[in-house]
Amino acid sequence: MNVVTITLGSLAATTSLGAAIGASLRPGDRVLLAGDLGSGKTTLARAIGTALHAEPELTSPTFILISEHSGDLPIWHVDAYRLPVGSDALRAGVIDERQQHGVTLIEWPEHLVGLGEVGADVLSIHLETATDEGTRTAEIRGARPELLAALSAASGSTGQITMGDAHE
């Protein structure tokens, strides 16, 4: 499995990453957005939504678990923060058959089980803030070749990029 690590030095870099990810998504895809509070999960989700022309604009769904949006593809934006760790995604109503026709962005996926294996239609992104103010890293697993190509082409605008294979 491919692993891509990108250093994001600004909000614009995070927005560019979201645009590249949004352009690569297909119906049925799930994007798992992990990271500590304030690491940029909702910012990245909003940028993906913007790339998919989401209506209304994505915001943090913390108090409502799931928000649905129209766009180039239907979008489900999930925030599992308030669910107990180990919650079953299907039983919690986080995933259902309607999502095969759109994309599902899931913040705090570590609280859920049953989301599928990373790869094919599940993209995992772990965001981490760096010691430098405003800088973060994004570790991406399960990216399709077209996303890898877009990230490589955009590396000048998004910051440092390192690509490799996961050794698990």
For each residue, the residues with C-beta under 8 A, 3 or more apart:
1: 118 119 141 142 165 166 168
2: 140 141 142 143 148 163 164 165 166
3: 139 140 141 163 164 165 166
4: 138 139 140 143 148 151 161 162 163 164
5: 137 138 139 140 161 162 163
6: 13 17 137 138 140 151 155 158 159 160 161 162
7: 130 135 136 137 159 160 161
8: 13 14 17 40 135 136 137 138 158 159
9: 13 132 134 135 159
10: 13 14 134
11: 14 15 43 134
12: 15 16 157
13: 6 8 9 10 16 17 157 158 159
14: 8 10 11 17 18 40 43 44 47 136 138
15: 11 12 18 19 43 47 50
16: 12 13 19 20 47 154 157 158
17: 6 8 13 14 20 21 44 47 138 151 154 158
18: 14 15 21 22 43 44 45 46 47 48 49 50 51
19: 15 16 22 23 47 48 50 51
20: 16 17 23 24 51 147 150 151 154 158
21: 17 18 24 25 31 44 47 48 51 123 125 147
22: 18 19 25 47 48 49 50 51 52
23: 19 20 51 150
24: 20 21 143 144 146 147 150
25: 21 22 29 31 48 52 73 103
26: 29 103 121
27: 73 100 101 102 103
28: 99 100 101 102 103 121
29: 25 26 103 104 121 122 123
30: 95 99 103 104 105 106 115 116 121 122 123
31: 21 25 45 48 103 104 105 106 123 125
32: 106 109 115 118 122 123 124 125
33: 41 44 45 105 106 107 108 109 125 127
34: 41 108 109 110 124 125 126 127
35: 39 40 41 126 127 128 129
36: 39 128 129
37:
38: 129
39: 35 36 127 128 129 136
40: 8 14 35 43 44 127 129 136 138
41: 33 34 35 44 45 107 108 127
42: 45 46 58 59 60 107
43: 11 14 15 18 40 46 47
44: 14 17 18 21 33 40 41 47 48 125 127 138
45: 18 31 33 41 42 48 49 58 77 105 107
46: 18 42 43 49 50 57 58 59
47: 14 15 16 17 18 19 21 22 43 44 50 51
48: 18 19 21 22 25 31 44 45 51 52 58 103 105
49: 18 22 45 46 52 54 57 58 69 71 75 77 105
50: 15 18 19 22 46 47 53 54 57 58
51: 18 19 20 21 22 23 47 48
52: 22 25 48 49 71 72 73 75 103
53: 50 71 72
54: 49 50 57 58 69 70 71 75
55: 69 70 71
56: 69
57: 46 49 50 54
58: 42 45 46 48 49 50 54 67 69 75 77 105
59: 42 46 67
60: 42 79 107
61: 64 65 66 67 77 78 79 107
62: 79 81 82
63: 82
64: 61 67
65: 61 78 79 80 82 83 92 93 94
66: 61 76 77 78 79 93 94
67: 58 59 61 64 76 77
68: 74 75 76 77
69: 49 54 55 56 58 74 75 76 77
70: 54 55 74 75
71: 49 52 53 54 55 74 75
72: 52 53
73: 25 27 52 101 102 103
74: 68 69 70 71 98 99 101 102 103
75: 49 52 54 58 68 69 70 71 102 103 104 105
76: 66 67 68 69 98 99 102 103 104 105
77: 45 49 58 61 66 67 68 69 104 105 107
78: 61 65 66 94 104 105 106 107
79: 60 61 62 65 66 82 107 108
80: 65 83 87 92 94 106 107 108 109 111 112
81: 62 107 108 111
82: 62 63 65 79
83: 65 80 87 92 94 108 111 112
84: 87 111
85: 110 111
86: 111 113
87: 80 83 84 91 92 94 111 112 113
88: 91 92 112 113 114
89: 92 94 95 112 113 114 115
90: 93 94 95 96 114
91: 87 88
92: 65 80 83 87 88 89 112
93: 65 66 90 96
94: 65 66 78 80 83 87 89 90 106 112
95: 30 89 90 99 104 114 115
96: 90 93 99
97: 100
98: 74 76 101 102
99: 28 30 74 76 95 96 102 103 104
100: 27 28 97
101: 27 28 73 74 98
102: 27 28 73 74 75 76 98 99
103: 25 26 27 28 29 30 31 48 52 73 74 75 76 99
104: 29 30 31 75 76 77 78 95 99
105: 30 31 33 45 48 49 58 75 76 77 78
106: 30 31 32 33 78 80 94 109 112 115
107: 33 41 42 45 60 61 77 78 79 80 81
108: 33 34 41 79 80 81 83 111 112
109: 32 33 34 80 106 112 115 124
110: 34 85
111: 80 81 83 84 85 86 87 108
112: 80 83 87 88 89 92 94 106 108 109 115
113: 86 87 88 89
114: 88 89 90 95
115: 30 32 89 95 106 109 112 122
116: 30 121 122
117: 120 122
118: 1 32 122 123 124 141 142
119: 1 122 141 142
120: 117 142
121: 26 28 29 30 116
122: 29 30 32 115 116 117 118 119 142
123: 21 29 30 31 32 118 140 141 142 143 147
124: 32 34 109 118 140 141 142
125: 21 31 32 33 34 44 138 139 140 141
126: 34 35 138 139
127: 33 34 35 39 40 41 44 136 137 138
128: 35 36 39 136 137 139
129: 35 36 38 39 40 135 136
130: 7 135 136 137
131: 135
132: 9 135
133:
134: 9 10 11
135: 7 8 9 129 130 131 132
136: 7 8 14 39 40 127 128 129 130
137: 5 6 7 8 127 128 130
138: 4 5 6 8 14 17 40 44 125 126 127
139: 3 4 5 125 126 128
140: 2 3 4 5 6 123 124 125 143 147 151
141: 1 2 3 118 119 123 124 125 166
142: 1 2 118 119 120 122 123 124
143: 2 4 24 123 140 147 148 151
144: 24 147 148
145: 148 149
146: 24 149 150
147: 20 21 24 123 140 143 144 150 151
148: 2 4 143 144 145 151 152 163
149: 145 146 152 153
150: 20 23 24 146 147 153 154
151: 4 6 17 20 140 143 147 148 154 155 158 161 163
152: 148 149 155 161 163
153: 149 150
154: 16 17 20 150 151 157 158
155: 6 151 152 158 159 160 161
156:
157: 12 13 16 154
158: 6 8 13 16 17 20 151 154 155 161
159: 6 7 8 9 13 155
160: 6 7 155
161: 4 5 6 7 151 152 155 158
162: 4 5 6
163: 2 3 4 5 148 151 152
164: 2 3 4
165: 1 2 3
166: 1 2 3 141
167:
168: 1
